[in-house]
Amino acid sequence: MTRPFIVLLLLAAAVACAAFEEPVSSEGAQKQTTSGGNLVADALRYAARTDAALVISSDLREITCPGDAPAEELVSLAAVKSDRVYSLNLTGSVIKQALAKSLFLYPRANPAFMHVSGLRVTMKDGFLVRAEIRDRDGAFEPLADGVIYSVAMSQSLAEGVLGFWKLWDAEDATDEDLTMGDVIPMYLAEQSLADPFEQRLITEE
């Protein structure tokens, strides 16, 4: 993605507003999925053009924004706006290990708890049961252990914060020439947005 194209998108997004019917919140993001965390993950996946995106709760500020908040207000969902956006090519097996680590302390607060985009996660008793990825038609299919998927994330997560360095090497990450503060305005300039209130973490009894 070239810098002139990014600048044009950001200018177009300057007056962009969300059109959600209820407030967008990242309150409690360390122990549950939130609409605010999902929105950041969707924006990351859109901006980096990846198969999926992962956002740990330490990447988020716990705030609530009105459903019609302007882009510049929703940008505040990102804890560190200057944190750069990276992408990694990861196998399904590694993604599932990251998701399992995210759920380790559930339902207790965990700075490694993840919000996802392009994925659907099923858990039971705090353990990962199933992970699925959205295909081009919008349906979900099982995340395959040996298949490589492109995944967007913050620079801090790509560099292995909170022990994720055990799962991947930052030297393999690609700098997307964007910051966490860039992605939400870019995303809100689009006419079609994913539903941030969508249930992406399913708990089986």
Buried (B, 14 or more C-beta within 10 A) or exposed (E): EEEEEBEEBBEBBEEBBBEBEEBBBBBBBBBBBBBBBBBBBBBBBBBBEBBBBBBBBBBBBBBBBBEEBBBBBBBBBBBBBEBBBBBBBBBBBBBBBBBBBBBBBBEEEBBBBBBBBBBBBEBEEEEBEBBBBBEEEEEBEEBEEEBBBBBBBBBBBBBBBBEBEEBBEBEEBBEBEBBBBBBBBBBBBBEEBBEBBEEBBEBEE
